[in-house]
Amino acid sequence: MKKYSLLLFDLDDTLLENSSWFDDGLVQSLTEHPLTREMDKQLFLKKIKQPPKSLIDKLVSGEINTFEFKRERWKSAFDYFDVKVNIEAIEQLEALFTNTSMKFITVNEYVLNLMNELNKHYEIGIVTNGLYDPQKKIINMGLGDLFSHNKIFHAEQLGFRKPDSRIYNIALKTFSKKPEETIFIGDSWTHDVIGPIEAGMEAIWVNFRGIEKPTNHTPCAIVSSIGGIRDILLGSGSNK
């Protein structure tokens, strides 16, 4: 492998397992709030995680912001149960979920050790579309010292989302790196493989779902979990 000096990571479902905080945090929140206490928690969770495509399209296009998306996502889930809710109740639930879910994010010693090891040989950063505070997640994961706020590029703050080339270019400019010096690592084929490759970077696809390549784009490696990148990036013959 030729020399690279910057690794850019996706966060959710790459460094952080989504079910470790989102699913458990939402179910706990639904259990605690009187409006949802008697509802089918798993069905409600499914509706939150699979909102209408039209709603996702509006977020991606910029027609609505993340605050509006989250509010409409709650409303859509309640509509399925034929329950009418006001904005105040939705905001209460969203605040409860935000606070509760972060408590389910804890240190993963393997990821912590891997990132510390990689940091000895590469510069590292995070580029995320996540809807919730990535800095808080990183701190709870024990990675706050490695990923300071200026090394985290958050779509909500920047105003555009992966795979928009601008979000990758901002990260490259911040680190003063060229695309060819950079590898992007993540689970989303569109956001973490196609986007980076078309921006001139290499990509490692974390294909934990075990699906077939959707397009002819060719990442430099495909792994089934974040642990699979260790030998690629730190093994014999890699950039040390």
Secondary structure as UniProt FT lines:
FT   STRAND          6..9
FT   TURN            13..15
FT   HELIX           18..20
FT   HELIX           22..32
FT   TURN            34..38
FT   HELIX           41..49
FT   HELIX           53..61
FT   HELIX           66..80
FT   TURN            81..82
FT   HELIX           87..102
FT   TURN            103..104
FT   HELIX           109..119
FT   TURN            120..121
FT   STRAND          123..128
FT   HELIX           134..140
FT   TURN            141..142
FT   TURN            144..146
FT   HELIX           149..151
FT   STRAND          152..154
FT   HELIX           155..158
FT   TURN            162..163
FT   HELIX           165..175
FT   HELIX           179..181
FT   STRAND          182..186
FT   HELIX           189..194
FT   HELIX           195..198
FT   TURN            199..200
FT   STRAND          202..206
FT   TURN            208..209
FT   STRAND          221..223
FT   HELIX           226..228
FT   HELIX           229..234
FT   TURN            236..237
//
